[in-house]
Amino acid sequence: MHDLTKTFGRRVRGRRAILGWNQGALAMRANISRAQIARIERGESSPKLDTVQQIAEALDVDVAALLEPID
């Protein structure tokens, strides 16, 4: 998968961990399946823009914060 997909997945997983949520809790808040969250976090799925927005809103961050390159 593309580096952006992997970066997004790592950012989602990191923010979710900071909040102390499991994948099911994020999935419920973002209104998507837990399996989809798992695929995104592993960098196996490149989500649609509306899904990216739903996840960002659930995590209470800007979309850009989830897409910034990791050093």
C-alpha positions in Angstrom: 0.0 0.0 0.0 0.9 3.6 -0.5 2.9 5.4 2.3 0.0 7.8 2.9 -2.2 4.8 3.7 0.3 3.5 6.2 0.8 6.9 7.7 -2.9 7.4 8.1 -3.2 4.0 9.8 -0.4 4.7 12.2 -1.9 8.1 13.1 -5.3 6.7 13.7 -3.9 3.9 15.9 -1.8 6.4 17.8 -4.6 8.8 18.5 -6.9 6.0 19.5 -4.4 4.7 21.9 -3.9 8.2 23.5 -7.6 8.3 24.0 -7.6 4.8 25.6 -10.1 3.4 23.1 -10.1 0.0 21.6 -10.9 -0.4 17.9 -14.6 -1.2 18.7 -15.0 2.1 20.5 -13.6 4.1 17.6 -15.6 2.1 15.1 -18.8 2.9 17.0 -18.0 6.6 17.3 -17.0 6.8 13.6 -20.0 4.7 12.5 -17.9 2.2 10.6 -17.0 -1.4 11.3 -14.3 -2.6 13.7 -12.9 -4.7 10.9 -12.5 -1.6 8.7 -10.7 0.2 11.5 -8.4 -2.8 11.9 -7.6 -2.8 8.1 -7.0 0.9 8.1 -4.7 0.8 11.1 -2.7 -2.0 9.5 -2.3 0.1 6.3 -4.3 -2.5 4.3 -7.2 -0.3 3.4 -7.2 3.1 1.7 -10.4 4.7 3.0 -12.7 7.0 1.1 -12.6 10.7 2.0 -15.9 10.6 3.9 -14.5 7.7 6.0 -11.4 9.7 6.7 -13.5 12.6 7.8 -15.7 10.4 10.0 -12.6 9.0 11.7 -11.1 12.4 12.2 -14.3 13.7 13.8 -14.5 10.7 16.1 -11.0 11.3 17.2 -11.6 15.0 17.5 -8.7 16.0 15.2 -8.3 17.7 11.9 -8.0 15.4 8.9 -4.6 17.0 8.2 -3.3 15.8 11.6 -3.9 12.2 10.5 -2.2 12.7 7.2 1.0 14.5 8.2 4.2 12.6 7.4 5.8 10.7 10.3 9.5 11.5 10.7 
